Amino acid sequence: MANILVTTTPHVDGRPIQQYLGIVTGEAILGANIFRDFFAGVRDIVGGRSGAYEAELRKAREIAIQEMTDYAASVGANAVVGVDIDYETIQINNGGTMLMVSASGTAVRV
């Protein structure tokens, strides 16, 4: 795992950006079964929250960020600034739904 600083801010305090290396992204897609499994496991819901569903989202977010930082390291960056994490649903041909988690930012050298 690359040691890449990740921040949602456009800069890193006290560390001037020396070089901009471009936009980097990472994606993770939760399979169509996650929604079926989620509804089958409604008993896991406590206080309006589902621990299992939240764990899957957390795992997908971590994968997306890891892919993004790996990409940043491959272009010579030691930081990613302006990071945005987005969640989108994708309709697939058989009528199912998948969830995509994407992370994007600007790879830089500080």
Secondary structure in CASP SS format (residue, H / E / C, confidence):
PFRMAT SS
TARGET T0000
AUTHOR 0000-0000-0000
METHOD secondary structure of the structure
MODEL  1
M C 1.00
A C 1.00
N C 1.00
I C 1.00
L E 1.00
V E 1.00
T C 1.00
T C 1.00
T C 1.00
P C 1.00
H C 1.00
V E 1.00
D C 1.00
G C 1.00
R E 1.00
P C 1.00
I C 1.00
Q C 1.00
Q E 1.00
Y E 1.00
L E 1.00
G E 1.00
I E 1.00
V E 1.00
T E 1.00
G E 1.00
E E 1.00
A E 1.00
I E 1.00
L E 1.00
G C 1.00
A C 1.00
N H 1.00
I H 1.00
F H 1.00
R H 1.00
D H 1.00
F H 1.00
F H 1.00
A H 1.00
G C 1.00
V H 1.00
R H 1.00
D H 1.00
I E 1.00
V E 1.00
G C 1.00
G C 1.00
R E 1.00
S E 1.00
G H 1.00
A H 1.00
Y H 1.00
E H 1.00
A H 1.00
E H 1.00
L H 1.00
R H 1.00
K H 1.00
A H 1.00
R H 1.00
E H 1.00
I H 1.00
A H 1.00
I H 1.00
Q H 1.00
E H 1.00
M H 1.00
T H 1.00
D H 1.00
Y H 1.00
A H 1.00
A H 1.00
S H 1.00
V C 1.00
G C 1.00
A C 1.00
N C 1.00
A E 1.00
V E 1.00
V E 1.00
G E 1.00
V E 1.00
D E 1.00
I E 1.00
D E 1.00
Y E 1.00
E E 1.00
T E 1.00
I E 1.00
Q E 1.00
I C 1.00
N C 1.00
N C 1.00
G C 1.00
G C 1.00
T E 1.00
M E 1.00
L E 1.00
M E 1.00
V E 1.00
S E 1.00
A E 1.00
S E 1.00
G E 1.00
T E 1.00
A E 1.00
V E 1.00
R E 1.00
V C 1.00
END
